[in-house]
């Protein structure tokens, strides 16, 4: 693995632990993670003790820690996959990298281990170009540049606030797609990074992401939970909702979002057929969510991520609240999240 020059003190790696056995997971990641500080959040619903190998610089937070910091009433925000958001809240580093506990390091086509942290930080430290698409993808990568016809006035780009990595093996299909194509796997390693254009929506996944905490940490919100939400990625929409919130906010604040490298390898987990029933509510809600996020406009007076979340929560309540009570609960959770960020996340 060729490491990218990254300041160890400016990165926290956040891991949401939904399973107790973390030894094999962390030993696989040792070459990548050992240089950095890790924040491990144990799913409050997980009863077994975490099994963690020695040799890492880490802090572990359990249900009692979460309740001590945010109170027992608010702690419900951080159940299941949403436990990772508690890590976002308590971190004080500039950059946060988050990888799910069902992923291991990927290898590039030459057989080298992918430096996930280094590539994410490169994505965040180099400008994004959301206002005019460059057909050679990221013009700031080695060997690339702006193509003919790209406006010189836009070539400085803007700050990149969110880096969305990809994964090999088990792709992020929904349960209906995976059930229809049970043997389909992603084996294509595409050596590319691109900026997602402004006003273009995307289903951000928390499986492999990194972000500038000061710029948009409060815009990643643990808000929308399905009534029968389970413990398999197919059965949740919390990160999709959070991702659409943060993309609209990045567009409003003039910040960039990149997708592509780095890759992780995602292991097999769950049964798509069994997950169909739990996920179906989320599939139906998407048909209401997407038009809302495509059309929502935030006021110019919203100049920070926290301002934007508060304004968006109002619009969710007004425009989606009548469609399903889950949206009303999501709006309330967004307001609670901003309060937490002001009292806990900023101190």
Helices and strands as residue ranges (DSSP letters): G 8-10, E 11-17, H 23-33, E 37-42, E 57-61, H 63-70, G 74-78, G 80-83, H 84-90, E 95-99, E 103-105, H 116-125, G 152-154, E 160-169, H 175-180, E 193-195, E 208-212, H 213-216, G 217-219, G 233-235, H 238-253, E 256-266, H 272-295, H 305-319, H 325-340, I 341-345
